[in-house]
Amino acid sequence: MPGGLALSQNYPNPFNAQTTISYTLPEKGLVSLSVYNPLGQKVATLFDGVQQAGEHKVVWEAAGAPSGVYFYRMTSTQFSETRRMVLIR
């Protein structure tokens, strides 16, 4: 059983076309994972719903998104964290 909530750095970073985001949940709960541009505008919702405890991976297909810095944010009932990633075309 996972020890706590954790949002990992995306891999690869920097990336071209797609990247994988991993996170761990210690118990079943509501989770939201979204990607934002530097202006704070949401560009993608990767997951929004209830998930079981354990390790999870989500792939962001960044087709059509311009090169640059993006931020991904995971929120749950008891946790919120944001990390930075770089898309290079």
C-alpha positions as CSV (number, residue, x, y, z in Angstrom):
1,M,0.0,0.0,0.0
2,P,1.4,3.4,-0.9
3,G,2.7,5.5,2.0
4,G,1.3,8.9,0.9
5,L,0.2,11.2,-1.9
6,A,3.0,11.9,-4.3
7,L,3.2,13.6,-7.7
8,S,6.3,12.7,-9.6
9,Q,8.2,14.7,-12.2
10,N,7.0,14.0,-15.8
11,Y,9.2,11.8,-17.9
12,P,10.9,12.7,-20.2
13,N,11.4,16.3,-19.5
14,P,11.9,18.2,-21.7
15,F,9.7,16.2,-24.1
16,N,8.5,16.2,-27.7
17,A,5.0,15.1,-28.5
18,Q,4.2,13.1,-25.4
19,T,5.2,12.7,-21.7
20,T,4.2,10.5,-18.8
21,I,3.0,11.8,-15.4
22,S,3.0,9.4,-12.5
23,Y,1.4,9.8,-9.1
24,T,0.6,7.7,-6.0
25,L,-2.6,7.7,-3.9
26,P,-2.6,6.1,-0.4
27,E,-6.4,5.6,-0.6
28,K,-9.3,5.8,-3.0
29,G,-10.4,9.3,-3.7
30,L,-11.3,12.1,-6.0
31,V,-8.4,13.3,-8.2
32,S,-8.0,16.0,-10.8
33,L,-4.9,16.3,-13.0
34,S,-4.7,19.2,-15.5
35,V,-2.1,21.0,-17.6
36,Y,-1.8,24.8,-17.7
37,N,0.1,27.2,-19.9
38,P,2.3,30.0,-18.3
39,L,-0.8,32.4,-18.3
40,G,-2.6,29.9,-16.1
41,Q,-5.0,28.8,-18.8
42,K,-6.0,25.2,-18.7
43,V,-4.9,23.4,-21.9
44,A,-5.8,19.8,-21.0
45,T,-7.6,17.8,-18.4
46,L,-5.8,14.5,-18.0
47,F,-8.0,13.0,-15.3
48,D,-10.9,14.1,-13.3
49,G,-12.7,11.5,-11.2
50,V,-12.4,8.8,-8.5
51,Q,-9.4,6.5,-8.5
52,Q,-8.3,3.6,-6.4
53,A,-5.2,3.6,-4.1
54,G,-1.9,2.8,-5.8
55,E,0.4,4.1,-8.5
56,H,-1.1,5.7,-11.6
57,K,0.4,6.9,-14.9
58,V,-1.2,9.3,-17.4
59,V,0.2,10.2,-20.8
60,W,-0.2,13.7,-22.2
61,E,-0.3,13.8,-26.0
62,A,0.7,17.4,-26.6
63,A,-0.2,17.4,-30.3
64,G,-1.0,20.9,-31.5
65,A,0.5,22.5,-28.4
66,P,3.3,25.0,-29.1
67,S,6.8,24.7,-27.6
68,G,7.2,26.2,-24.2
69,V,6.9,25.8,-20.4
70,Y,3.7,24.1,-19.1
71,F,2.6,23.3,-15.6
72,Y,0.7,20.2,-14.4
73,R,-1.4,20.3,-11.2
74,M,-2.8,17.4,-9.3
75,T,-5.5,18.1,-6.6
76,S,-7.3,15.8,-4.3
77,T,-9.3,16.2,-1.1
78,Q,-6.1,16.5,1.0
79,F,-3.4,17.4,-1.5
80,S,-2.5,19.8,-4.2
81,E,0.8,20.1,-6.0
82,T,2.1,21.7,-9.2
83,R,5.1,20.8,-11.3
84,R,6.8,22.3,-14.3
85,M,7.5,20.6,-17.7
86,V,9.0,21.8,-21.0
87,L,7.7,20.9,-24.5
88,I,10.2,21.2,-27.3
89,R,9.2,20.8,-30.9
